């Protein structure tokens, strides 16, 4: 996992570390500390946890693992365009 991606996605979503943790199902009493340890790289969350973070933050799980920053941003842009397209198709 590229640790800076988790932090930037969280900040972009306007969430605190505690809010992200709680929304992803982490106990409120440990949420801030766990997210902090993930963002600093002290601990690595399992893939399933990253999938939960992706869902909460509205980013694809692969975004957290792409090494090239520019490519990661391109993937994120494509993901959001596809999400908008899917929403438009479902609208009455």
N, C-alpha and C positions, 0 to 999 in steps of 0.2 A: 504494500500500500504506500502511496505517496502521501505522506502526512500533511503536507501543506494543502492538498486538495480537499481534505476533510474540513480543515479550518476555513478555507476560502468559500466552500459551498455553504457551510454553516453561517458564516457572516453574510454572504449573499442572500440567504434565506431570512436573515434578521433574527436568528435564534441565539440564545445563550447556550453554553455548554450543557447546562442543566436541562433546559427545554428540549434540546436535541435528544439527550439521553432518555428523558421521560417519554417523549413521543416515539422513540424506538423501542420502548419496553424495558428500559433499565430502571431499577429501583431508584426512586427520587433521592434517597439518602446517599447513594453512591454515584449518581449520574454525572455530576460535574467532574468529579475526580477521574472517573473512567474516561470520559471524553477528553479531558485534559491529557491523560496518559496516552491516549491514541494520537492526539494532535502533536504531541512532542516526540512520539516514536518510542516512548518507554515500554509500551506494550503494543502488540499487533492484534486487532480483532479478527475473529474468524470471518470467512467469506459471507456466511449467512447474516452476520451482524452488519457487514458492509452493505448487503442488499437492503436491510431495513433502513440504514442511513440514507441510501440512495432513494428509497421510496419517500421518506420524510422530506428529504432535501430536493426532490424532483430532479435527480440526476441519474444517469445510468450507472450501474455498479462498476462498469469497466472504467469510468472516469477516474476512479480512485487508483487505478493501476497503470494507466498509460504514462510512460516515462516522458515522452516529448510533450512539453507544455502547449505548443501551438496545436499539435494534433489533438490533444485532450480538449482544448477549447473548440476545435472544429467538430469533434464528436458531440460535445455538449450542445452546440448550435444545431446540429442535425437532429439530435434527440428532441430538442424543444420544437423544432419545425414539425417533426413527425407527430409529436403530442398534439400540437395545434391542429394539424391535418386530421388526426383521428377524432378530435373533439368536434370539428366542423362536420365530419361525415356522420357523426351520431346525432347531431342537432336536427330537430324536426323540420 
